[in-house]
């Protein structure tokens, strides 16, 4: 029986699910034991990650337009989402105690910026359908983390809805984006443009770089 894109996305997401032990920070946030220093660093690192990913997705959309228009539509939606998320970051940073001076002087951590650096690499080198599959599998874990963080920030840290909106945005499911991913992956399968082995390799590295992001923040001094 020929596999569908929906089947492939589901099985790839399952195979690439991260080891719960790879993220030391989110469980601490969930229990209210993470330091304000770690929360501030999380907000500041995202202020570097989000615009970098947005530019990478825009480049992927442009590069995919002729040969993989379905993937281009997916990447455009991702870029639009990153732009909206970027607008929500100032409220989060402010709630974490980050002022303009601290934001301007902040030096990003290599362990946190490896993820967007690899997304940028994919934007230059990855086949569009392969990248769609890899990113979609990775986003499943990210959305779960964001849902946990948003709940905990309200319960344990007294954050307002406005301050939690960044994490709420990524925690909320997006059926429209999911359908665009299915359409893009199906087109890749139908045209022979999808290499499952490469896509799995891309997804594995994305998960490892994301684990590095959380591990780096989790080992910050209080």
C-alpha positions in Angstrom: 0.0 0.0 0.0 1.3 3.4 -1.0 1.9 5.7 2.0 0.2 9.1 2.2 1.8 12.3 3.3 -0.3 12.3 6.4 1.0 8.8 7.3 4.6 9.9 6.7 4.3 13.0 8.8 2.8 11.0 11.6 5.4 8.3 11.6 8.3 10.7 11.2 7.0 12.9 14.1 6.8 9.7 16.3 10.3 8.5 15.3 11.8 11.9 16.0 10.1 12.6 19.3 12.7 13.9 21.7 13.9 12.2 24.8 12.1 13.9 27.7 15.5 14.0 29.5 16.9 16.2 26.8 15.1 19.3 28.1 16.1 20.2 31.6 14.4 23.7 31.6 10.8 23.2 30.8 10.1 20.7 33.7 11.6 23.3 36.0 9.4 26.0 34.6 6.4 23.7 34.9 7.1 23.3 38.6 7.9 27.0 39.2 11.5 26.3 40.1 13.3 27.9 37.1 15.0 31.1 37.9 14.1 34.5 36.5 17.5 34.6 35.0 16.7 31.5 32.9 13.4 33.0 31.9 15.0 36.2 30.8 17.6 34.3 28.8 14.9 32.3 27.1 13.1 35.5 26.0 16.4 37.1 24.8 17.5 34.1 22.9 14.1 33.9 21.2 14.6 37.6 20.1 17.5 36.3 18.0 16.0 33.0 16.9 12.6 34.3 15.6 13.9 36.9 13.1 16.6 34.6 11.9 14.0 31.8 11.3 11.7 34.2 9.6 14.3 35.2 7.0 15.2 31.6 6.5 11.6 30.7 5.8 11.2 33.6 3.4 14.3 32.4 1.5 12.9 28.8 1.4 9.6 30.2 0.0 11.4 32.1 -2.7 13.6 29.2 -3.6 10.7 26.8 -3.7 8.3 28.9 -5.7 8.9 27.4 -9.2 9.8 23.8 -8.5 7.7 23.2 -5.3 4.9 25.8 -5.0 3.1 23.8 -2.3 6.2 23.9 -0.1 6.5 27.7 -0.9 3.0 28.2 0.5 4.0 26.4 3.7 7.2 28.4 4.1 5.4 31.7 3.6 2.9 30.8 6.3 5.8 30.0 8.6 7.4 33.3 7.9 4.2 35.2 8.5 3.9 33.3 11.9 7.4 34.3 12.9 6.6 37.9 12.1 3.5 37.8 14.4 5.5 36.0 17.1 8.2 38.7 17.0 5.6 41.3 17.8 4.8 39.4 21.0 8.3 39.1 22.3 8.6 42.6 24.0 5.8 41.9 26.5 7.4 38.6 27.4 10.8 40.2 27.8 9.4 43.0 30.0 7.7 40.4 32.2 11.0 38.6 32.6 12.6 41.8 33.8 14.5 42.6 30.6 14.7 46.3 29.8 16.0 47.9 26.6 19.5 48.3 27.9 19.8 44.7 28.8 18.3 43.6 25.5 20.8 45.7 23.6 23.8 44.5 25.5 22.8 40.8 25.5 25.3 38.4 23.9 23.5 35.3 22.5 24.7 31.8 23.6 26.2 29.6 20.9 24.3 26.5 22.2 21.0 28.4 21.7 21.8 29.8 18.3 22.9 26.5 16.7 19.3 25.8 15.9 18.6 28.9 13.8 22.0 28.5 12.2 21.0 25.0 11.0 17.6 26.3 9.8 19.5 28.8 7.8 21.7 26.0 6.4 18.6 24.1 5.4 17.2 27.2 3.7 20.3 27.1 1.4 20.8 23.4 1.0 17.7 21.4 1.8 15.2 20.1 -0.8 11.9 21.9 0.0 9.8 18.8 0.6 12.5 17.3 2.8 12.6 20.5 4.9 8.8 20.6 5.2 8.8 17.1 6.6 11.7 17.7 9.0 10.4 21.0 10.3 6.9 19.7 10.9 8.1 16.8 12.9 10.2 19.2 15.0 7.4 21.7 15.6 5.3 19.0 17.4 7.7 19.0 20.4 8.1 22.8 20.3 4.4 23.3 20.5 4.1 21.1 23.5 6.9 22.9 25.3 5.2 26.2 24.7 1.9 25.0 26.0 3.6 23.8 29.2 5.5 27.1 29.6 2.4 29.3 29.0 0.5 27.4 31.7 3.3 27.5 34.2 4.1 31.2 33.7 0.6 32.1 34.7 0.4 29.6 37.6 3.8 30.1 39.2 5.2 33.4 38.0 2.2 35.6 37.9 2.6 36.4 34.2 -0.4 38.1 32.4 -2.0 36.8 29.3 -0.2 39.5 27.3 3.2 38.3 28.7 2.3 34.7 27.8 1.0 35.5 24.3 4.3 34.5 22.6 4.0 30.9 24.0 0.3 30.8 23.5 0.8 31.6 19.9 3.0 28.6 19.3 1.0 26.3 21.6 -2.2 26.7 19.7 -2.7 24.1 16.9 -2.8 25.5 13.4 -4.9 23.2 11.2 -4.3 25.4 8.2 -0.5 25.1 8.5 -0.9 21.3 9.1 -2.8 21.0 5.9 -0.2 23.0 4.0 2.4 20.6 5.3 0.4 17.6 4.2 -0.1 19.2 0.7 3.6 20.0 0.4 4.8 16.6 1.5 2.3 14.8 -0.8 3.5 16.9 -3.7 7.1 15.9 -2.9 6.0 12.2 -2.8 4.1 12.5 -6.1 6.9 14.2 -7.9 9.7 12.1 -6.5 11.3 15.2 -4.9 11.1 13.9 -1.3 14.0 11.9 0.1 12.8 10.3 3.3 16.3 9.4 4.5 17.6 13.0 4.1 14.4 14.4 5.6 14.8 12.2 8.6 18.4 13.2 9.0 17.4 16.9 8.8 14.8 16.3 11.5 17.2 14.4 13.7 19.6 17.3 13.7 16.8 19.8 14.3 15.8 17.9 17.4 19.4 17.7 18.6 20.0 21.4 18.1 16.7 22.1 19.9 17.8 19.9 22.8 21.1 21.9 22.8 19.0 25.1 23.1 17.2 23.9 26.2 20.2 22.3 27.8 22.2 25.5 27.4 19.5 27.5 29.2 19.0 24.7 31.8 22.6 25.0 32.8 22.7 28.7 33.4 23.6 29.8 36.9 20.7 31.1 38.9 
